[in-house]
Amino acid sequence: MAATPEFPSLDKLITSTLSGNELNEYNRIHYGRTNHHQLSNTKESSDLAEKHKFDIALYDFPANKEETRSPRIVRIGAIQHSITNATDNPIAEQRQGIFNKIRNLIEAAANENVNILCLQEAWSMPFAFCTREKYPWCEFAESALEGPSTLFLKELAAKFGMVIISPILERDEAHGDTIWNTAVVINETGKVIGKHRKNHIPRVGDFNESTYYFEGNTGHPVFETNFGKIAINICYGRHHPLNWLMFGINGAEIVFNPSATVSGLSEHLWPVEARNAAIANSYYTCAINRVGTEKFPNEFTSGDGKPAHKEFGHFYGSSYITAPDGVRTPGLSRVRDGLLISQIDLNMCRQIRDKWGFTMTQRLNLYAESLNDAVKHDYKQQIIRNN
Amino acid sequence: MAATPEFPSLDKLITSTLSGNELNEYNRIHYGRTNHHQLSNTKESSDLAEKHKFDIALYDFPANKEETRSPRIVRIGAIQHSITNATDNPIAEQRQGIFNKIRNLIEAAANENVNILCLQEAWSMPFAFCTREKYPWCEFAESALEGPSTLFLKELAAKFGMVIISPILERDEAHGDTIWNTAVVINETGKVIGKHRKNHIPRVGDFNESTYYFEGNTGHPVFETNFGKIAINICYGRHHPLNWLMFGINGAEIVFNPSATVSGLSEHLWPVEARNAAIANSYYTCAINRVGTEKFPNEFTSGDGKPAHKEFGHFYGSSYITAPDGVRTPGLSRVRDGLLISQIDLNMCRQIRDKWGFTMTQRLNLYAESLNDAVKHDYKQQIIRNN
């Protein structure tokens, strides 16, 4: 499958091609509703978006009214973006270039009253793990509490009264200088309330991440913010239903999936996995992928028999949000920076649990027992033979 | 969301609307490949299909050649169909009407050298569980070993040398006359090699199945046939990632998902869940849904505040097959009976496990432990508070 960086998105193609009842049927069957409930954004945000060449899209997810609980309506946002500088520029310049870009997107999010904002995986650096080179890339690793990315975002979080999730390359100096793929959660007063380390690490194609960091050791934390209970399933963890499940068990109402993934590898999986997680766990999910093609100074190989090269494949963006009832937004562009916002009612999580009953019918005891057996070295698979 | 029985399918709409590079991009991003690898069928099958008004579609899923294993190519088939008689006809006539129809579809499958064929959930009866009436519907329940559906299919299985999965309403006379939602596995010599009982039972809308039968007590068996290791995740079990997971842990290479589900409830979830399961577990999945609108003699209500009525919603068919790499076939029609066949190489399961590494990176020990904790009555969720 060829990478096609220039193709804007399936969502745009469908909207520009179909109309009337056909478009309605497409929307109903594919997205789960005929009306996307698109909201308009402020002029300030439109101006920012035009000036700084990013897209902005807002959608509403109304829930049913309840008699005994008030609606709990919050706005969540996701930012997808390309890097700004050549990857052989000084590290501080590469990072500052991204900071300068991101500031505009965050300002637009603030204009739209976003309460919780999530950036993409390793947002303040190129996704250099394709190279297997330790330097200079390990120098991007920074302290979760007081690294440059955290300091930059703490200020904006406090200024705009916004929770910001900041997925970075973390260096833990207090524990042997180890490096981790980590999401830092900064609350709306600018305080770091905690962090989560990526639980599942890929070893596939150009994703040589196990060369740099281990599987996370922070469990499945849910962060109880003033705008809802949130969790972060970083990138490759989206292939693991058990990872999604544990965040749900711990009470998550929104799970963000900051990612970096390329066409040719995962594009046909992208609309499936985070959406399935929302359905299976009756919570909101927000899948975020970077955009653009990143070029590195030295050649690297991809373990696919092809010649050495300097370019990663195309990061295809396409960030999207899914509600607990499986209804999803159109995706952002495959090629442009973008800010995706949804206005959601957290009450929908419990409403869908009550209606569909997936947690009630889950038989968790059965599976706790089955998995306990399955991990034993002498486990016997339940096989019925043909004789 | 209105039910729209007349709309043939999104797949057909897209094929008739897009062309050239746009169609290629749609196919690549949506289905996972630009070429569906459609195979042609025999003239005998085309004649049968035309005469008896059903669709037939064949797709190939080629895998890589390996040096140390020969390809293990088999053909799997799925049948979706509507009922034939009014639901107030005598039970024997209703069942015989379906038998007469199904015989033609099975003959077409035999013409195409299908090795393993799966029928839809409760294939030999109307899906009467919306009524909450015990009679006459419980009279459709039959012995897994020697009930009329099994006897009918044993003969065809032996005649055509085909494994047939027969999802029925089972009555277990040896255990208190209990009723179960069961899939019977008949091998290519016509012998019943075992059965599996539906693990997760819905209580949603018109799916009042918990009124009739309990959660299955047969675990997660994998049937080692001469054409591969197969399992059956019946209907509502597709919402439960743990159910899919255990079939994978027990070695399944193909998991069938015989279903009965209606538009308005699940149509936007349908393309997501069985496909996600194929991806997450590196095996083939085959999702099968009945077609048509079934009308019952007496009024029933749907627990949705709407007036009593006699018609179930529209069963939207749309059966489809997904490979371990997430590539899927177009779906069968939303409205017509159909036979969907795929030629698959079972070797792809291990190839994708080796390539993507989802089982290696699964951290099953961690989750066995976490679930064991989670089911305890005094379980404390891992919550990081905002203070």
HADDOCK unambig.tbl for C-alpha pairs under 7 A between the chains (distance, minus, plus):
assign (segid A and resid 1 and name CA) (segid B and resid 33 and name CA) 6.88 0.50 0.50
assign (segid A and resid 10 and name CA) (segid B and resid 26 and name CA) 6.46 0.50 0.50
assign (segid A and resid 26 and name CA) (segid B and resid 10 and name CA) 6.46 0.50 0.50
assign (segid A and resid 29 and name CA) (segid B and resid 267 and name CA) 5.90 0.50 0.50
assign (segid A and resid 29 and name CA) (segid B and resid 268 and name CA) 4.84 0.50 0.50
assign (segid A and resid 30 and name CA) (segid B and resid 268 and name CA) 5.53 0.50 0.50
assign (segid A and resid 31 and name CA) (segid B and resid 268 and name CA) 6.50 0.50 0.50
assign (segid A and resid 32 and name CA) (segid B and resid 268 and name CA) 4.97 0.50 0.50
assign (segid A and resid 33 and name CA) (segid B and resid 1 and name CA) 6.86 0.50 0.50
assign (segid A and resid 193 and name CA) (segid B and resid 386 and name CA) 6.12 0.50 0.50
assign (segid A and resid 200 and name CA) (segid B and resid 361 and name CA) 6.09 0.50 0.50
assign (segid A and resid 201 and name CA) (segid B and resid 361 and name CA) 6.90 0.50 0.50
assign (segid A and resid 204 and name CA) (segid B and resid 355 and name CA) 6.40 0.50 0.50
assign (segid A and resid 204 and name CA) (segid B and resid 356 and name CA) 5.80 0.50 0.50
assign (segid A and resid 220 and name CA) (segid B and resid 382 and name CA) 6.71 0.50 0.50
assign (segid A and resid 221 and name CA) (segid B and resid 382 and name CA) 5.13 0.50 0.50
assign (segid A and resid 221 and name CA) (segid B and resid 383 and name CA) 5.63 0.50 0.50
assign (segid A and resid 221 and name CA) (segid B and resid 384 and name CA) 6.51 0.50 0.50
assign (segid A and resid 222 and name CA) (segid B and resid 382 and name CA) 6.26 0.50 0.50
assign (segid A and resid 222 and name CA) (segid B and resid 383 and name CA) 4.80 0.50 0.50
assign (segid A and resid 222 and name CA) (segid B and resid 384 and name CA) 6.00 0.50 0.50
assign (segid A and resid 223 and name CA) (segid B and resid 383 and name CA) 5.81 0.50 0.50
assign (segid A and resid 223 and name CA) (segid B and resid 384 and name CA) 4.76 0.50 0.50
assign (segid A and resid 223 and name CA) (segid B and resid 385 and name CA) 6.07 0.50 0.50
assign (segid A and resid 224 and name CA) (segid B and resid 383 and name CA) 6.61 0.50 0.50
assign (segid A and resid 224 and name CA) (segid B and resid 384 and name CA) 6.05 0.50 0.50
assign (segid A and resid 224 and name CA) (segid B and resid 385 and name CA) 5.06 0.50 0.50
assign (segid A and resid 224 and name CA) (segid B and resid 386 and name CA) 5.92 0.50 0.50
assign (segid A and resid 225 and name CA) (segid B and resid 386 and name CA) 5.58 0.50 0.50
assign (segid A and resid 239 and name CA) (segid B and resid 280 and name CA) 5.79 0.50 0.50
assign (segid A and resid 240 and name CA) (segid B and resid 280 and name CA) 6.41 0.50 0.50
assign (segid A and resid 240 and name CA) (segid B and resid 362 and name CA) 6.82 0.50 0.50
assign (segid A and resid 241 and name CA) (segid B and resid 241 and name CA) 6.33 0.50 0.50
assign (segid A and resid 242 and name CA) (segid B and resid 367 and name CA) 6.93 0.50 0.50
assign (segid A and resid 250 and name CA) (segid B and resid 381 and name CA) 4.66 0.50 0.50
assign (segid A and resid 250 and name CA) (segid B and resid 382 and name CA) 5.76 0.50 0.50
assign (segid A and resid 250 and name CA) (segid B and resid 383 and name CA) 6.91 0.50 0.50
assign (segid A and resid 267 and name CA) (segid B and resid 29 and name CA) 5.91 0.50 0.50
assign (segid A and resid 268 and name CA) (segid B and resid 29 and name CA) 4.84 0.50 0.50
assign (segid A and resid 268 and name CA) (segid B and resid 30 and name CA) 5.53 0.50 0.50
assign (segid A and resid 268 and name CA) (segid B and resid 31 and name CA) 6.49 0.50 0.50
assign (segid A and resid 268 and name CA) (segid B and resid 32 and name CA) 4.97 0.50 0.50
assign (segid A and resid 269 and name CA) (segid B and resid 326 and name CA) 6.41 0.50 0.50
assign (segid A and resid 272 and name CA) (segid B and resid 272 and name CA) 5.45 0.50 0.50
assign (segid A and resid 272 and name CA) (segid B and resid 276 and name CA) 6.07 0.50 0.50
assign (segid A and resid 273 and name CA) (segid B and resid 276 and name CA) 5.99 0.50 0.50
assign (segid A and resid 276 and name CA) (segid B and resid 272 and name CA) 6.06 0.50 0.50
assign (segid A and resid 276 and name CA) (segid B and resid 273 and name CA) 5.98 0.50 0.50
assign (segid A and resid 276 and name CA) (segid B and resid 276 and name CA) 6.70 0.50 0.50
assign (segid A and resid 280 and name CA) (segid B and resid 239 and name CA) 5.80 0.50 0.50
assign (segid A and resid 280 and name CA) (segid B and resid 240 and name CA) 6.40 0.50 0.50
assign (segid A and resid 326 and name CA) (segid B and resid 269 and name CA) 6.41 0.50 0.50
assign (segid A and resid 355 and name CA) (segid B and resid 204 and name CA) 6.39 0.50 0.50
assign (segid A and resid 356 and name CA) (segid B and resid 204 and name CA) 5.79 0.50 0.50
assign (segid A and resid 361 and name CA) (segid B and resid 200 and name CA) 6.09 0.50 0.50
assign (segid A and resid 361 and name CA) (segid B and resid 201 and name CA) 6.90 0.50 0.50
assign (segid A and resid 362 and name CA) (segid B and resid 240 and name CA) 6.80 0.50 0.50
assign (segid A and resid 364 and name CA) (segid B and resid 375 and name CA) 6.65 0.50 0.50
assign (segid A and resid 365 and name CA) (segid B and resid 375 and name CA) 6.07 0.50 0.50
assign (segid A and resid 367 and name CA) (segid B and resid 242 and name CA) 6.92 0.50 0.50
assign (segid A and resid 368 and name CA) (segid B and resid 368 and name CA) 5.88 0.50 0.50
assign (segid A and resid 368 and name CA) (segid B and resid 371 and name CA) 5.05 0.50 0.50
assign (segid A and resid 368 and name CA) (segid B and resid 372 and name CA) 5.12 0.50 0.50
assign (segid A and resid 371 and name CA) (segid B and resid 368 and name CA) 5.04 0.50 0.50
assign (segid A and resid 372 and name CA) (segid B and resid 368 and name CA) 5.13 0.50 0.50
assign (segid A and resid 375 and name CA) (segid B and resid 364 and name CA) 6.66 0.50 0.50
assign (segid A and resid 375 and name CA) (segid B and resid 365 and name CA) 6.08 0.50 0.50
assign (segid A and resid 381 and name CA) (segid B and resid 250 and name CA) 4.66 0.50 0.50
assign (segid A and resid 382 and name CA) (segid B and resid 220 and name CA) 6.73 0.50 0.50
assign (segid A and resid 382 and name CA) (segid B and resid 221 and name CA) 5.13 0.50 0.50
assign (segid A and resid 382 and name CA) (segid B and resid 222 and name CA) 6.27 0.50 0.50
assign (segid A and resid 382 and name CA) (segid B and resid 250 and name CA) 5.76 0.50 0.50
assign (segid A and resid 383 and name CA) (segid B and resid 221 and name CA) 5.63 0.50 0.50
assign (segid A and resid 383 and name CA) (segid B and resid 222 and name CA) 4.81 0.50 0.50
assign (segid A and resid 383 and name CA) (segid B and resid 223 and name CA) 5.83 0.50 0.50
assign (segid A and resid 383 and name CA) (segid B and resid 224 and name CA) 6.62 0.50 0.50
assign (segid A and resid 383 and name CA) (segid B and resid 250 and name CA) 6.91 0.50 0.50
assign (segid A and resid 384 and name CA) (segid B and resid 221 and name CA) 6.51 0.50 0.50
assign (segid A and resid 384 and name CA) (segid B and resid 222 and name CA) 6.01 0.50 0.50
assign (segid A and resid 384 and name CA) (segid B and resid 223 and name CA) 4.77 0.50 0.50
assign (segid A and resid 384 and name CA) (segid B and resid 224 and name CA) 6.05 0.50 0.50
assign (segid A and resid 385 and name CA) (segid B and resid 223 and name CA) 6.07 0.50 0.50
assign (segid A and resid 385 and name CA) (segid B and resid 224 and name CA) 5.04 0.50 0.50
assign (segid A and resid 386 and name CA) (segid B and resid 193 and name CA) 6.11 0.50 0.50
assign (segid A and resid 386 and name CA) (segid B and resid 224 and name CA) 5.93 0.50 0.50
assign (segid A and resid 386 and name CA) (segid B and resid 225 and name CA) 5.60 0.50 0.50
